Amino acid sequence: MNVRRLGALLAVALAGDAAAQAATTFELERLQLDPAARGSLVVGNGEVAPAGTLRAVLGAERQHRSLVRLGDDLLGRRSGDHTAALVEDRDTLRLVLDYVVVPRVELYGRANFIMSQGQGLQAASSGWGVPSVGLRLGALQQSSGAPFNLAVAGEFLPSWGTRSLFARPENPAGFFRLELGRDMGNHTLGIEGGYYLTDKQVVGIRTVGKEIRYGVALARKGILRPEISYRGAVGVDGDTGPAYGEVLAGLRVNVGVVEVFGLGGPGLFNRYGTPQWRALVGAALRFEPKERKVEEPAPAPAPPPPPPPDPCAPGQAHTPDQCPDLDDDGDGVLNKDDACPTEKGLPELNGCPAKDSDGDGVPDHLDKCPTEPGPAENQGCPRVVVEKEAKKVELREKVQFDTGKATIKPESNGLLDEIAKVLTEHAEISRVVIEGHSDSTGGAALNKRLSQARADSVVTALVERGVAKERLSAKGFGPSRPIASNDTPEGREANRRVEISIAQTE
């Protein structure tokens, strides 16, 4: 489009003087990709990458209805019977290059190429948008121990670009901003705000000039990085028109040095340059230098301390472990072989004195239950214990029967002797119930008869061992009182048992 045609377009759009409008131009685009994108794709978080980091970005974007006319007013996003779209759809190719020169100093450049722009009063066209170059300085960095990231940044936008596409500022412009952010583990928060500085000009009834621009974003870290952001602007050059705002949701996938991303969302309010919606996809390459470890020289070794005195020399204090070849307790067993090196003992007891704490005739070192008297054949542990509070005589060994029968196996004779002995010693127990229990294998009636027969066999055996018959009764419960699951062999084995409950005491 030539200048004469542009002047005619703006004259119709703004209902102003044709010659004056032909010379009027401004930059429509408000959204720029954050060059480093350490947090969000579009909002800086103050973090500066390590020195030597290089990032290159290529993105393609479409925005819809970012410039409309309502009477003499230039607005964005609106639709309706009384608005005419000056920019219906704009397709833009975005290029970004970012490089960290030295620690905390970052240089970047951006360029936009408008591939096509459909306008309400002209055919689609293409051309360059305004480029920019910028500098970011990291004032505070969490990586260096600060509580948050803080950076100052500024960029210069020359009066370059394609006038007919609303892609060239009438005057050079600068954007100066502060970036604040914090790494919160799995997420990063970024906040930025700044001043867009340029000479004021009036287009129609709209002032184009200085603005306060700001943004906030929350992004997740990791390989898959969703984010949500808001960017906005208000005029500060006597412009009382509407504000600009966009809500954008994005997603990035990072695999090695390659990053693929997408971004989109609706525009809010109606300041010029606010699209009804925007969608952007792209890819980036990021190269970071490998960390190099600086090896510090090893400190000079300290002079060796004087040798300590020999603890095993005569008259020196020591522990048996320090002097394994001595016999500190004088029992003929060296410390290294003495289980009781500070007590004189017997060689056959590994240097320990013979003790029988429970008086059952089994020395403690051989007694599996040194505090409870029990027979030597059971390694000093009782097989029968009276538990009056629980109202039972606990059997710590099972009465064994022939399979499927009520015949007691000979190996249970010692246990029956001990049961009879305990009942004889505890004459205050006037009556006990011998309970027979079975697993659930087979019929319930058969199991109950078998459990009753086994309980009767135990009663008979105890009577034969001198227990008064009137103190004993037998009860077969069959499988009705399991103590374990019948679904496993171990559970069924546990359920086949004889128990003795105390029915009466005097």
URCORZI-V347262 format. One line per field, one symbol per residue. ss: DSSP state (a for helix, b for strand, c for the rest). A space follows every 10 residues. Layout:
BEGIN
ss: ???
END
This chain:
BEGIN
ss: ccaaaaaaaa aaaacccaaa aaccccbccc cccccccccc cccccccccc cccbbbbbbb bbbbbbbbbb ccbbbccccc cccbbbbbbb bbbbbbbbbb bbccbbbbbb bbbbbbbbbc cbbbbbbbcc cbbbbbbbbb caaaccccbb bbbbbbbccc ccaaacbccc ccbbbbbbbb bbbcccbbbb bbbbbbbccc bbbccbbbcc bbbbbbbbbb cccbbbbbbb bbbbbccccc cccbbbbbbb bbbbbccbbb bbbbbbbbbc ccccccbbbb bbbbbbbccc cccccccccc cccccccccc cccccccccc cccccccccc ccccaaaccc cccccbaaac cbcccccccc cccccccccc cccccaaacc cccbbbbccc cbbbbccccc bccccccbca aaaaaaaaaa aaaaacccbb bbbbbbbccc cccaaaaaaa aaaaaaaaaa aaaaccccaa abbbbbbbcc ccccccccaa aaaaacbbbb bbbbbc
END
